[in-house]
Amino acid sequence: MELKGQVVMVTGGARGIGKAIAEKFASKGADLIIADVSLKSAEETAAELSQKGVRARAVDLDVSKSADVSRAFNEALKECGRLDVLVNNAGITRDGLLLRLKEEDWDLVLGINLKGVFLCSKEALKVMVKQRYGRIINIASVVAFMGNPGQANYSASKAGIIGLTKTTAREYANRAITANAVAPGFISTAMTDALSENIRQEMLKSIPLGRFGSVDDVANAVAFFASPDNGYITGQVIHVNGGMYM
C-alpha cells in the first residue's frame, strides 16, 4: 500500500499512538498534518517526519472548540489543497467511580473524545464530499464494548464514537467516503509502563495473547482502513486487543 500524494491529518498526532500512526503513514509516502493541542510537540514530530523525506506540517488544535477546529482545518487546507484521510485520535481520560465523578470531568472527556470527533469529521467531510473521496478512521477503545470501572465518561465517549462512525459511514458512502474505527485494548504506553508489576500481571491475565499491544499494532490497523484498496469496507470496527474481547 502506497499513499504518495495523499494528505493525512492525525489529531493528537504528536505523541504515543497518534505519533505511531503518523509514522506509519509517513512510511507509505503520505503528506502529514500533525494536529495537537501542544504546538511545540506537534512541531517536533513534524520535524522528525520531514527528515524521513515526507512533507509534514504542524498545527495547534483543541478538538473540543469549533472555532479552533475550523481555523486549523482552513490552515491545513490552504497549505495542502486537499485532505484524503482523517484520523481522529485525540483523547483524554479523567477517571473516577461514577458516584464520585465530577461533572466537569464528564464534560471535558466527552468534549474532547466525542465532540472532537464530530467537529473534525464535519470539517473533513466538507472537503471529502467535494473530492468524492475520503477515509475517516476513529480511535475507539475496547472499553466501549466491555465497560471499565472508574471510566464511565471515557467508556461512554468511546461507545459514542462507534455510533458516530456507523452513521457517518451510512450518510457518505455514496460519495466514496468510508468511515471506520479501531478499538485498541491495553497498549504499551508511558501510562501502562508506569503501572506496578502486580497490576501489569493482572492485566495480562485477561489477554489471551499474553502481551500488551504496541502502538504499531494500532497504527497497522489504521493504515489498513486508509488504503485506497479498501473502498468496500465501511462502518466497521477492528479490535486490536490480543483477544481480551471477542
WOFEN-V516733 format. One record per residue. N is the residue number from 0. PHI is phi as a letter, one per 40 degrees, with the letter a starting at -180 (none if undefined). PSI is psi in whole degrees, -180 to 180 (999 if undefined). Layout:
# WOFEN-V516733
n=<N,N>
phi=<PHI,PHI>
psi=<PSI,PSI>
This chain:
# WOFEN-V516733
n=<0,1,2,3,4,5,6,7,8,9,10,11,12,13,14,15,16,17,18,19,20,21,22,23,24,25,26,27,28,29,30,31,32,33,34,35,36,37,38,39,40,41,42,43,44,45,46,47,48,49,50,51,52,53,54,55,56,57,58,59,60,61,62,63,64,65,66,67,68,69,70,71,72,73,74,75,76,77,78,79,80,81,82,83,84,85,86,87,88,89,90,91,92,93,94,95,96,97,98,99,100,101,102,103,104,105,106,107,108,109,110,111,112,113,114,115,116,117,118,119,120,121,122,123,124,125,126,127,128,129,130,131,132,133,134,135,136,137,138,139,140,141,142,143,144,145,146,147,148,149,150,151,152,153,154,155,156,157,158,159,160,161,162,163,164,165,166,167,168,169,170,171,172,173,174,175,176,177,178,179,180,181,182,183,184,185,186,187,188,189,190,191,192,193,194,195,196,197,198,199,200,201,202,203,204,205,206,207,208,209,210,211,212,213,214,215,216,217,218,219,220,221,222,223,224,225,226,227,228,229,230,231,232,233,234,235,236,237,238,239,240,241,242,243,244,245>
phi=<none,b,b,d,g,c,b,b,b,b,c,g,c,c,a,f,c,c,c,c,c,c,c,c,c,c,c,c,g,c,c,b,b,c,b,a,c,b,c,d,c,c,c,c,c,c,c,c,c,c,c,c,g,b,c,b,b,b,a,c,a,b,c,c,b,c,c,c,c,c,c,c,c,c,c,c,c,c,c,c,g,a,a,c,b,b,b,c,b,d,a,b,b,a,c,i,d,d,c,b,c,c,d,c,c,c,c,c,c,c,c,c,c,b,c,c,c,c,c,c,c,c,c,c,c,d,c,c,c,c,c,f,a,i,b,b,b,b,c,c,a,c,c,c,b,b,g,a,d,g,b,d,c,c,c,c,c,c,c,c,c,c,c,c,c,c,c,d,c,c,c,b,c,c,b,g,b,b,b,b,b,b,b,c,c,c,b,c,b,d,c,c,c,c,c,c,c,c,c,d,c,c,c,c,c,c,b,d,c,g,a,c,c,b,c,c,d,c,c,c,c,c,c,d,c,c,c,c,c,b,c,b,b,a,g,b,b,c,c,b,a,g,g,c,b,b>
psi=<121,144,25,130,-12,151,128,129,131,116,147,35,6,-19,170,-136,-41,-42,-41,-39,-46,-42,-38,-45,-37,-38,-20,2,7,154,137,141,112,107,126,151,-23,102,-39,-47,-40,-41,-38,-44,-42,-39,-41,-44,-37,-31,-16,6,11,161,126,134,149,143,136,137,124,104,-14,-6,118,-40,-38,-41,-46,-44,-45,-44,-39,-41,-46,-43,-31,-37,-40,-28,-15,171,116,-35,132,126,111,94,-22,133,159,168,148,85,154,145,148,-45,-22,-4,126,144,-38,-30,-33,-50,-40,-48,-45,-34,-41,-50,-38,-53,-35,-40,-42,-50,-44,-40,-40,-44,-41,-40,-30,-37,-46,-35,-41,-36,-22,43,142,158,123,124,121,138,112,-140,154,-28,-14,-25,-30,-22,168,124,134,2,46,-44,-45,-45,-43,-41,-40,-34,-38,-36,-37,-47,-41,-39,-47,-38,-43,-43,-43,-38,-30,14,-33,-2,19,33,127,151,123,170,151,129,95,154,-133,114,138,112,-179,-32,-47,-31,-26,-8,154,158,-36,-45,-42,-42,-38,-41,-40,-28,-25,0,108,-35,-10,21,159,152,163,161,-29,-32,-42,-45,-37,-40,-40,-44,-36,-48,-28,-16,138,-22,-12,44,-5,13,116,151,21,164,127,126,118,81,11,12,5,-21,128,999>
